[in-house]
Amino acid sequence: MADSHKVHHAEDNEVNILLRGEPPILFELKCADHLIEIGGSPWHYLYSPPHQEGVFHVKHLETHTQAKNGILEFESFGLEPHRAIFHPDDSGRIIHIGDGTMKVYRIGCSGNKSPFVEESFTITARRSQPSTLLSFPQVTKSGRRVKKRVQHGYTESDTMHIEDVDYENELDVLCVTSVQHAETLKRPQVFTGFYHNWTGQLLKETVLEQPWESFYEHRVVVDLDTIVQTIKPSLGLFRCVVYRLVRAESVSTDTVNCGLQIGQGRKC
């Protein structure tokens, strides 16, 4: 049975539209965990093929041809899934997030040649202590084969993990939140770094409050001079911590002193 929909034009004339069947499929793709994004210039799509979680392919939207160097993959050392998205600044670039490293790529096109993917810069989460780590394979409960890095008296939990990436469009900076789980620390340390959007240079970094012994689900959003950290320590319980960025009077006006907390938020 056809569906009928009424559309009102500017002249207030009613037009009936009859749908006598399903509209044609314009784009169809099999991917892992629904990981697919469309963007770039020219238009490309970014997806993770079936049974290849953590691996991302970049292909032309019209021709479905894969861009040169269009397979993005990090060597996995942790259990968290890797992510890849088109940059929210509408530049058409790609942000690829691994365990403790984030890379930004651009899609280029030279004349009549096929598009290519080129790395612009890399951001590596900072560490409080350097170390030399070894690797050995490990299988998770879901059957995923990963590598766990260890050192005598030093485990994978001592490394930094990138948990969240945000883009502040008015300041044109990338805000990268990373977490360090270390046996020598009483609780996880959470860092938010502000990076130049086009060079990846670290401009400023601040430590956010983390009063729990374990690291919980959270989100960090930056809006101009305000950092909003939302934490979910348990089911049905949320905590919001608000920070304000203030300029340090004793240094250059171009330097920002991050870390003045102005609100403890609320629990709900």
C-alpha positions in Angstrom: 0.0 0.0 0.0 1.4 3.3 -1.0 2.0 6.0 1.6 0.6 9.5 0.9 2.3 12.6 2.2 1.1 16.2 1.8 3.5 19.0 1.0 2.6 22.6 1.3 4.2 25.0 -1.2 4.7 28.7 -0.7 1.5 29.3 -2.7 -0.4 27.2 -0.2 -1.2 24.6 -2.8 -1.3 21.0 -1.5 0.6 18.4 -3.4 0.2 14.7 -2.7 3.3 12.5 -3.0 2.7 8.8 -3.4 5.4 6.3 -2.4 4.7 3.1 -4.4 7.8 1.3 -3.3 11.1 1.5 -1.5 13.4 4.2 -2.8 16.6 3.0 -4.5 19.6 2.3 -2.4 22.2 5.0 -3.1 25.0 3.6 -1.0 25.5 0.3 0.8 28.5 -1.0 2.6 29.4 -3.8 5.0 31.5 -2.7 7.9 32.5 -3.6 11.5 30.4 -2.1 14.3 28.8 0.4 12.0 32.1 2.4 11.9 31.7 4.6 8.8 32.0 8.3 8.1 31.7 10.4 5.0 33.8 13.6 4.4 36.9 14.9 2.9 37.5 16.9 -0.3 36.9 15.3 -2.7 34.3 13.2 -1.0 35.5 10.0 0.6 34.2 7.5 3.1 36.1 6.1 6.0 35.1 2.7 7.4 36.3 -0.4 9.3 36.0 -3.6 7.2 34.2 -6.6 8.7 36.3 -8.6 11.1 39.0 -5.9 11.0 38.2 -3.7 14.0 40.8 -1.0 14.5 41.7 -1.0 10.8 40.3 1.8 8.7 40.1 2.2 4.9 39.7 5.4 3.0 37.9 5.2 -0.4 36.4 7.6 -2.9 32.7 8.0 -2.5 31.8 7.9 -6.2 34.3 5.4 -7.6 34.9 3.3 -4.4 38.6 3.2 -5.3 40.9 3.2 -2.3 43.1 6.2 -1.8 46.9 5.7 -1.9 48.1 5.0 1.6 44.4 4.7 2.5 44.7 2.0 5.1 45.1 3.4 8.6 46.2 1.1 11.4 48.0 1.4 14.7 49.9 -1.5 16.3 47.6 -2.4 19.2 49.0 -2.5 22.8 45.7 -2.1 24.7 42.2 -3.3 24.9 40.4 -0.1 23.9 39.2 0.1 20.3 40.9 2.5 18.0 38.9 5.3 16.4 39.0 7.3 13.2 36.8 10.3 12.3 36.8 13.2 9.9 38.0 16.3 11.6 35.1 18.4 13.0 36.6 21.6 11.6 35.3 20.7 8.1 38.8 20.7 6.7 38.3 17.2 5.3 41.2 15.9 7.3 41.1 12.6 9.2 41.8 12.1 13.0 43.1 8.6 13.8 43.2 7.8 17.5 45.2 4.8 18.9 46.1 3.8 22.5 48.4 6.7 23.3 48.9 8.3 19.9 46.7 10.4 17.6 47.6 11.2 14.0 46.0 13.7 11.7 45.9 13.0 7.9 44.9 15.0 4.9 43.4 13.8 1.7 45.3 15.2 -1.3 44.8 15.0 -5.0 47.3 15.9 -7.7 46.0 16.5 -11.2 44.5 13.4 -12.7 46.2 11.1 -10.3 44.3 9.1 -7.7 43.7 10.8 -4.3 46.2 10.0 -1.6 46.3 10.1 2.2 49.2 12.0 3.8 50.1 12.4 7.5 50.1 16.0 8.7 51.3 15.5 12.3 51.3 13.2 15.3 50.3 13.9 18.9 51.6 11.5 21.6 50.2 11.5 25.1 52.8 12.6 27.6 54.2 10.3 30.3 55.4 11.1 33.7 58.1 8.4 33.5 60.0 7.0 30.5 60.3 3.3 30.2 61.3 0.5 27.8 58.4 -1.9 27.2 58.4 -5.4 25.8 55.5 -7.1 24.0 53.7 -10.4 24.0 50.4 -11.5 22.5 47.3 -11.8 24.6 43.7 -12.9 23.8 40.8 -11.1 25.3 37.5 -12.7 26.5 35.9 -11.7 23.1 38.7 -13.5 21.2 40.5 -10.4 20.1 44.3 -10.9 19.9 46.2 -8.0 21.3 49.7 -7.2 22.6 50.3 -6.5 26.2 53.4 -4.5 27.0 55.3 -5.3 30.2 58.6 -4.5 31.9 60.1 -5.9 35.1 58.0 -4.3 37.8 56.2 -2.2 35.2 53.0 -3.0 33.3 50.8 -1.7 30.5 48.8 0.3 33.1 51.7 2.7 33.4 51.2 4.0 29.9 49.1 6.9 28.7 45.9 6.3 26.9 44.0 8.9 24.8 40.4 8.9 26.0 38.8 11.9 24.4 39.4 14.4 21.6 37.5 17.6 21.2 37.8 20.6 18.8 37.3 24.2 19.9 36.4 26.1 16.8 36.7 29.6 18.1 40.2 29.1 19.5 41.0 26.7 16.6 42.7 24.2 19.0 42.5 20.4 19.5 41.8 19.4 23.1 43.2 15.9 23.8 42.4 14.2 27.1 44.6 11.3 28.2 44.7 9.1 31.3 47.6 7.5 33.0 47.1 4.4 35.1 50.3 3.8 37.1 50.9 1.4 40.0 53.0 4.2 41.7 50.0 6.6 41.7 47.2 6.4 44.2 44.6 7.1 41.5 44.6 7.7 37.7 45.8 11.0 36.4 43.8 12.8 33.8 45.5 15.4 31.5 43.9 17.7 29.0 46.3 19.2 26.4 45.6 22.1 24.0 47.3 21.6 20.7 47.7 23.8 17.6 45.1 22.6 15.1 47.4 22.7 12.1 50.8 21.8 13.5 50.0 19.6 16.5 52.2 21.7 18.7 51.4 21.5 22.4 50.3 24.9 23.7 49.2 24.1 27.2 48.4 21.2 29.4 46.5 20.9 32.7 45.7 18.1 35.1 42.0 17.5 35.8 40.6 16.3 39.1 40.1 12.5 39.4 39.2 11.6 43.0 38.5 7.9 42.4 40.8 5.0 42.5 39.4 3.6 39.3 38.9 5.4 36.0 35.2 5.7 35.0 33.4 6.6 31.9 33.7 10.3 31.2 33.5 13.1 28.6 35.6 16.3 28.4 34.2 19.2 26.4 35.9 22.6 25.9 34.1 25.8 25.0 36.3 28.8 24.8 37.7 29.3 28.3 35.6 26.6 30.0 36.3 22.9 30.5 33.4 20.7 31.4 34.3 17.2 32.7 31.4 14.8 33.0 32.0 11.5 35.0 29.8 8.5 35.5 31.2 6.7 38.6 28.3 4.3 38.8 24.9 3.5 37.3 22.6 6.4 37.5 25.2 8.7 39.1 26.9 11.5 37.3 29.3 14.2 38.4 30.1 17.4 36.5 33.3 19.4 37.2 33.7 22.8 35.6 37.1 24.5 35.1 37.8 28.0 33.9 40.9 29.0 32.0 42.5 32.3 33.3 45.4 34.3 32.1 48.4 34.4 34.3 49.3 38.0 35.2 53.0 37.3 35.8 53.7 36.0 32.3 52.9 37.0 28.8 49.3 37.7 27.9 49.6 35.0 25.2 50.1 32.3 28.0 47.1 30.7 29.5 47.1 29.3 33.0 44.8 26.2 33.0 43.6 24.7 36.3 41.5 27.2 38.2 38.4 25.2 39.2 35.3 27.4 39.6 32.6 24.8 39.9 32.2 21.3 41.5 29.1 20.6 39.4 26.3 18.5 40.7 25.4 14.9 41.1 22.3 13.5 39.5 
